[in-house]
Amino acid sequence: MYSNCLSLLRPLIMGGALMFSIASHATVADIKPGTPFTPLQPDREQAVTTQQIMNNLLRGHYESRRLDDQLSSRIFDLYIEDLDSTRSYLLASDIKDFEQYRLQFDDSLMRGDTNFAFRMYNQLQQRMAERLSFVLNELKNNAASYQFTNNERLELDREKAPWATSTAELDDLWRKRLKNALLSLLMSGKERPAALELLEKRYQNQLNRLYQSKSEDAYQTIMNSVTRAFDPHTQYFSPRSSENFNINMSLSLQGIGAVLQSEDEYTKVVRLVPAGPAEKARNLKPGDKIVGVGQNPDGEITDVIGWRLDEVVDLIRGPKGTTVRLEIQPSDGNTGETRIVSIIRDEVKLEEQSAQKSIITVKDNGTEKRIGVIDIPTFYIDFQGRMENRPDYKSTTRDVERLIKELRTEGIDGLVIDLRNNGGGSLEEAISLTGLFIPEGPVVQVRSARGSIEVLQDEDPTVWYDGPMAVLVNRLSASASEIFAGAIQDYGRGIIIGGQTFGKGTVQSLRPLRNGQLKITQAKFYRVSGESTQHQGVIPDILFPSLFDKDKIGESALEEAMPWDTIRPAQFSASRQIRDVVGKLREEHQNRVKNDPDFVYLREQKVLIEEMRKQTSVSLNEAEREQERKTNEARRLTLENDRRKAKGMPLLDKMEDEDNSEEADPESRKQNKEDDALLVESGHILLDMTRATATRQASR
């Protein structure tokens, strides 16, 4: 039951984001500033749907919640956040007026009444129209004469900023936002007239889209604030969203292989699909913001800031073999500067997502050891092929069985299972894959909303590989990956290496509604040790430096994420061999990487990126901004050249040379496994473990 559910819902389970595909809306004539805004109203169908949603949430959600004043207050806060997360539109007087509704959500929702929530939404729409009108007037009358010599700064992190008390205060904020947008375009090489024209189109398009809003848009925003109060993966899909979600599930659409979500006025990359076009291109990463989309190698870039997610995705998708160009704001910068990346559209093929093997050579005390590596991008299974009893149907477990046989024939001294960036997939495959390395026994526990616990077992006593083993993970290893890594760690079967995993330990199902669908959290995963994988994920025995921002990526970064907890352990037999020597292994690892060029580079790069993330404001002085950019580029270049010098590699004149080279960042890419510093160090740790356990056994 759960394996089928997880395989079907994989895009939901891993990212909490959805990639829609909807035909572009028909454009309307430019709506001029000052045009009256027509308030949106709920309809009867939505009232009935609201009651259905509330009944499902209160009776079927994993966490039993009472719809009382406390929950009403939380829904209110989340709704305000969803309406204006950057506190750039609403006034303090609006928030004061809305306070009368703080404790009304509980009673009103049970009646299916969303009238006051629509009133709040309409007030936001009115304020947005005012802001966009102000910017368009500013562009027309003043922006051409903007000077970038004053010592002004724009605060970018406004999540906890005080609400503006006057229109004049918002005018000043939006003047700075406009000035920042113009300066970013100028520093990206645009001439001022072209930059002003682009900005006018951007804000005019946002105003046009505002006036295209429908009752369904308001209703989905309202209900997702309600569902988010339960947990971040419980979500309402309107009829339009449901239709396009179902299309997405067919896996027949062609695009770039990225899961996207809206964040404020931007489209943000949540994760890359394994073996998809974006991952192959190696020029896009989670956290990047897409600000423009162009067709073909030389097509004009269309600015998409402020666009709906479905419209942006519609621009990105296209025929197989064609090129899409994305203008992005990189996730590791905060100056607003952009770069353009090109990706060739394609379908994600199952065979390209299959497990792959390689052998790396590790020098150990003067001898060369061969370490087998099996890279598993996702947990996959051809359900149709299995149902039809095809002898060659593909699955993760079947492929890994074959690869283990081949590696043993070729001769290896240890095995690394590489689960970096593996977002999960079939639960059934996670269980059967675990069974290749342990005798029969429990692998994972599933607790239902009613409290019943099902222990899911590997029932095959055959052990396909019993030699030294490591599992390499990172922040993007999630769900089924965490189940496998957690079981290997609990049994003491192998050592877990890398970064703390994502922490996605819940199960969702889709339920039909009068209007649309509800994705609801109905169960929770627990390791055989009794620990949940939720929120905390799997913590490796030996941690590597990670460049992922835990405040932005991972379950713990999501508001209202369900907590980590424990249940009673399952009955299983664990080895203590690794646990007894892990302290020694950590010490040997630290000594080895203290001066290793790649690890020094990773550590120093992490420090640089964290420093940049702490900069929550940006200068509007062009000279100061340019100096900041040059300083950051110089620091990056110094770090890279220090690494290259230590490894005897040619030095770079500028960072663009590194971006175009065949070298890859070992934290986020797995381009050349022989040169992957994290894999090589994993091999060293594996050999250390072999020696340490053998010595301990001999001393007994």
MOGIZI-V871407 format. One record per pair of residues at least 6 apart in sequence whose C-alpha atoms are under 8 Angstrom apart, sorted by the first residue. I is the first residue (numbers start at 1). GAP is how many residues later the second one is. Records with the same first field share a line. If there is no record, write none. Layout:
I: GAP / GAP
This chain:
2: 425 / 426
3: 423 / 424 / 425 / 426
4: 422 / 423 / 424
5: 503 / 504
6: 7 / 419 / 420 / 421 / 501 / 502
7: 373 / 418 / 419 / 420
8: 241
9: 499 / 500
10: 414 / 415 / 416
11: 6 / 7 / 248
12: 6 / 221 / 496
13: 220 / 466 / 491 / 493 / 494 / 495
14: 409 / 410 / 464 / 465 / 490
15: 244 / 255 / 256
16: 216 / 217
17: 242 / 243 / 244 / 253
18: 227 / 241 / 242 / 243
19: 226 / 229 / 239 / 240 / 241 / 242 / 290 / 291 / 294
20: 221 / 224 / 225 / 228 / 289 / 290 / 293 / 294
21: 223 / 224 / 226 / 227 / 289 / 290 / 292 / 293
22: 222 / 288 / 289 / 291 / 292
23: 287 / 288 / 291
24: 286 / 287 / 290
25: 286
28: 180
29: 179
30: 174 / 175 / 178
31: 173 / 176 / 177 / 180
32: 101
33: 96 / 97 / 99 / 100 / 101 / 103
34: 95 / 96 / 99
37: 88 / 89 / 92 / 174
39: 80 / 83
40: 78 / 82 / 174 / 175 / 178
41: 74 / 77 / 174
42: 72 / 73 / 76 / 173 / 177
45: 469 / 470
46: 66 / 173 / 469
47: 64 / 65 / 66 / 67
48: 64 / 466
49: 63 / 464 / 465 / 466
50: 59 / 60 / 62 / 63 / 173
51: 58 / 59 / 60 / 61
52: 461 / 462
53: 460 / 465
54: 55 / 56
57: 170 / 173 / 463
58: 6 / 7 / 8 / 9
60: 389 / 460 / 462
61: 169 / 388 / 459 / 460 / 461
62: 386 / 387 / 388 / 459 / 460 / 461 / 462
63: 167 / 386
64: 385
65: 165
67: 39
68: 38
69: 34 / 35 / 37
70: 33
71: 35 / 158
72: 30 / 31 / 32 / 33 / 34
73: 29 / 30 / 32
74: 155
75: 30 / 150 / 151 / 153 / 154
76: 25 / 26 / 27 / 29
78: 147 / 148 / 150 / 151
79: 142 / 143 / 146 / 147
82: 139 / 143
83: 38 / 41
84: 6 / 40
85: 73 / 74 / 179
86: 71 / 72 / 73 / 75 / 178
87: 71 / 72 / 74 / 75 / 76 / 77
88: 76 / 82 / 85 / 86
89: 35 / 38 / 39 / 42 / 81
90: 34 / 37 / 73 / 74
91: 72 / 73 / 74 / 75 / 76
92: 71 / 72 / 73 / 74
93: 72
94: 29
98: 22
101: 15
108: 6
117: 105
118: 100 / 101 / 104
121: 97
125: 85
129: 78 / 81
131: 40 / 43
132: 71 / 72 / 74 / 75
133: 74
134: 37
135: 39 / 40 / 43 / 68
136: 64 / 67 / 68
138: 37
139: 57 / 61
143: 36 / 53
144: 48 / 49 / 52
146: 33
148: 35 / 472 / 473 / 474
149: 471 / 472 / 473 / 474
150: 470 / 471
151: 468 / 469 / 470
152: 467 / 468 / 469
153: 23 / 464 / 465 / 466 / 467 / 468
154: 19 / 22 / 23 / 26 / 463 / 464 / 465 / 466
155: 461 / 462 / 463
156: 460 / 461 / 462
157: 459 / 460
164: 6
176: 444
179: 441
180: 156 / 440
181: 18 / 155
182: 10 / 13 / 14 / 17
183: 437 / 439
184: 151 / 152 / 153 / 154
185: 10 / 152
186: 6 / 9
187: 150
188: 149 / 150
198: 105
202: 101 / 102 / 103 / 104
206: 100 / 101
209: 98
216: 22
220: 16 / 17 / 18
223: 13
224: 11 / 12
227: 7 / 8 / 9
228: 6 / 7 / 332
229: 331
230: 330
231: 290 / 328 / 329 / 330 / 331
232: 326 / 327 / 328 / 329
233: 275 / 286 / 287 / 288
234: 274 / 284 / 285 / 286 / 287
235: 283 / 284 / 285
236: 280 / 281 / 282 / 283
237: 279 / 280 / 281 / 282
238: 277 / 278 / 279
239: 276 / 277 / 278
240: 276
241: 275
242: 274 / 275
247: 6
252: 95
253: 64 / 94
254: 63 / 64 / 65 / 66 / 91 / 92 / 93
255: 22 / 61 / 62 / 63 / 64 / 65 / 90 / 91 / 92
256: 20 / 21 / 22 / 60 / 61 / 87 / 88 / 89 / 90
257: 15 / 16 / 17 / 19 / 20 / 21 / 22 / 90 / 91
258: 11 / 12 / 13 / 14 / 15 / 18 / 20
259: 10 / 11 / 12 / 13 / 14
260: 7 / 8 / 9 / 10 / 11 / 49
261: 6 / 7 / 8 / 9 / 48
262: 6 / 46 / 47
265: 40 / 41 / 42
266: 23 / 24 / 25 / 38 / 39 / 40 / 41
267: 22 / 23 / 24 / 38 / 42 / 45
268: 18 / 19 / 20 / 21 / 22
269: 16 / 17 / 18 / 19 / 20 / 21
270: 16 / 17
271: 14 / 15
272: 6 / 7 / 13 / 14
273: 6
274: 79 / 103 / 104 / 147 / 148
275: 73 / 74 / 77 / 78 / 102
276: 70 / 71 / 72
277: 66 / 67 / 68 / 69 / 70 / 71
278: 6 / 65
281: 61 / 62
282: 387
283: 58
284: 57
285: 46
286: 45
287: 43 / 44 / 265 / 266
288: 40 / 41 / 42 / 43
289: 39 / 40 / 41 / 42
290: 14 / 15 / 36 / 37 / 38 / 39
291: 12 / 13 / 14 / 35 / 36 / 37 / 38
292: 9 / 10 / 11 / 12 / 13 / 34 / 35 / 36
293: 8 / 9 / 10 / 11 / 19 / 22 / 23 / 31 / 32 / 33 / 34
294: 6 / 7 / 8 / 30 / 31 / 32
295: 6 / 28 / 29 / 30
296: 26 / 27 / 28 / 29
297: 26 / 27 / 28 / 45
301: 24 / 25 / 26
304: 8
316: 8
317: 28
318: 27
319: 26 / 27
320: 24 / 25 / 26 / 27
321: 23 / 24 / 25
322: 22 / 23
323: 19 / 20 / 21 / 22
324: 18 / 19 / 20 / 21
325: 15 / 16 / 17 / 18
326: 14 / 15 / 16 / 17
327: 11 / 12 / 13 / 14
328: 10 / 11 / 12 / 13
329: 7 / 8 / 9 / 10
330: 8 / 9
332: 277 / 280 / 281
333: 279 / 280
334: 278 / 279 / 281 / 282 / 284
335: 283 / 290
353: 23 / 24 / 25
354: 22 / 23 / 24 / 26 / 42 / 45
355: 19 / 20 / 21 / 22 / 41 / 44 / 45
356: 18 / 19 / 20 / 47
357: 15 / 16 / 17 / 18 / 46 / 50
358: 14 / 15 / 16 / 315
359: 11 / 12 / 13 / 14 / 53 / 315
360: 10 / 11 / 12 / 13 / 313 / 314 / 320
361: 7 / 8 / 9 / 10 / 313 / 319
362: 6 / 7 / 8 / 9 / 318 / 321 / 322
363: 6
364: 320 / 323
369: 43 / 44
370: 41 / 42 / 43 / 44
371: 41 / 42 / 43 / 44 / 45 / 312
372: 35 / 40 / 41 / 42 / 43 / 44
373: 42 / 43 / 44 / 45
374: 26 / 29 / 41 / 42 / 43 / 44
375: 42 / 43 / 44
376: 20 / 41 / 42 / 43 / 46
377: 42 / 43 / 44 / 45 / 46
378: 18 / 44 / 45 / 46 / 47
379: 16 / 17 / 43 / 45 / 46 / 47 / 48 / 50 / 51 / 101 / 102
380: 14 / 15 / 16 / 45 / 46 / 49
381: 12 / 13 / 14 / 15 / 45 / 48
382: 11 / 12 / 13
385: 7 / 8 / 9
386: 7
395: 34
396: 33 / 37
397: 32 / 35 / 36 / 39
400: 33
401: 35 / 63
404: 60 / 61
413: 54 / 55 / 274
414: 53 / 54 / 55 / 269 / 272 / 273
415: 52 / 53 / 54 / 55
416: 53 / 54 / 55 / 56 / 266 / 267
417: 52 / 53 / 54 / 55
418: 53 / 54 / 55
419: 52 / 53 / 54 / 55 / 58 / 62
420: 52 / 53 / 54 / 55 / 56 / 57
421: 52 / 53 / 54 / 55 / 56
422: 54 / 55 / 56 / 59
423: 53 / 54 / 55 / 56 / 57 / 58
424: 53 / 54 / 55 / 56 / 57
425: 54 / 55
426: 54
427: 53
430: 50 / 51 / 53 / 54
431: 12 / 13 / 25 / 26 / 27 / 52 / 53
432: 26
433: 51
434: 9 / 24 / 50 / 53 / 54
435: 23 / 24 / 25 / 26 / 27 / 28
436: 26 / 27 / 28 / 29
437: 26 / 27 / 28 / 29 / 56
438: 23 / 24 / 25 / 28 / 55
439: 19 / 21 / 22 / 23 / 24
440: 17 / 18 / 19 / 20 / 21 / 22
441: 16 / 17 / 18 / 131
442: 13 / 14 / 15 / 16 / 86 / 128 / 129 / 130
443: 12 / 13 / 14 / 15 / 40 / 41 / 44 / 84 / 85
444: 11 / 12 / 13 / 39 / 43 / 81 / 82 / 83 / 84
445: 8 / 9 / 10 / 11 / 80 / 81 / 82 / 83 / 85 / 125
446: 7 / 8 / 9 / 10 / 77 / 78 / 79 / 80
447: 6 / 7 / 76 / 77 / 78 / 79
448: 74 / 75 / 76
449: 73 / 74
455: 115
468: 26 / 218 / 221 / 222
469: 24 / 25 / 26 / 217
470: 24 / 25 / 26 / 27 / 212 / 216
471: 14 / 23 / 24 / 25 / 26
472: 24 / 25 / 26 / 207 / 210
473: 23 / 24 / 25 / 26 / 27 / 28 / 67
474: 24 / 25 / 26 / 27 / 28 / 72
475: 24 / 25 / 26 / 27 / 73 / 78 / 79
476: 25 / 26 / 78
477: 24 / 25
478: 23 / 24 / 25 / 26 / 59
479: 23 / 24 / 25 / 26 / 54
482: 19 / 21 / 51 / 55 / 56
483: 44 / 50
485: 11 / 53
486: 41 / 47 / 52
487: 40 / 41
488: 6 / 7 / 8
489: 6 / 7
490: 37 / 38 / 39 / 84
491: 81 / 82 / 83 / 84
492: 82 / 83 / 84 / 85 / 86 / 87
493: 81 / 82 / 85
494: 84
495: 45 / 46 / 83 / 191
496: 44 / 45 / 46
497: 43 / 44 / 45 / 46 / 47 / 185
498: 42 / 44 / 45 / 46 / 47 / 180
499: 40 / 41 / 44 / 45 / 46 / 47
500: 36 / 37 / 38 / 39 / 40 / 43
501: 35 / 36 / 37 / 38 / 53
502: 33 / 34 / 35 / 51 / 52 / 53
503: 30 / 31 / 32 / 33 / 34 / 35 / 51 / 52 / 53
504: 29 / 30 / 31 / 33 / 50 / 51
505: 19 / 20 / 21 / 27 / 28 / 29 / 30 / 32
506: 15 / 16 / 17 / 18 / 19 / 28
507: 14 / 15 / 16 / 17 / 18
508: 11 / 12 / 13 / 14 / 15
509: 10 / 11 / 12 / 13
510: 7 / 8 / 9 / 10
511: 6 / 7 / 8 / 9
512: 6
524: 8 / 10
525: 7 / 8 / 9
526: 6 / 7 / 40 / 41
527: 6 / 42
528: 41 / 42 / 43 / 44
529: 39 / 40 / 41
530: 36 / 37 / 38 / 39 / 40
531: 33 / 34 / 35 / 36 / 38
532: 32 / 33 / 34 / 35
533: 31
534: 21 / 28 / 29 / 30 / 31
535: 19 / 20 / 21 / 26 / 27 / 28 / 29
536: 19 / 20 / 28
541: 41
542: 40 / 44
544: 134
545: 54 / 57 / 58 / 61
546: 56 / 60 / 121
547: 55 / 58 / 59 / 62 / 120
550: 6 / 7
551: 6
555: 6
577: 116
578: 111 / 115
581: 108 / 111 / 112
585: 100 / 103 / 104
588: 100
589: 92 / 96
593: 6 / 7
594: 6
597: 45 / 46 / 47 / 49 / 50
598: 45 / 79
599: 78
600: 43
601: 38 / 39 / 41 / 42
602: 65
604: 35
605: 31 / 34
618: 7
619: 6
633: 22
636: 19
637: 15 / 17 / 18
641: 10 / 11
644: 6 / 7
645: 6
652: 6
663: 8 / 9
664: 6 / 7 / 8
666: 10 / 11 / 12
667: 11
670: 6
673: 6
674: 6
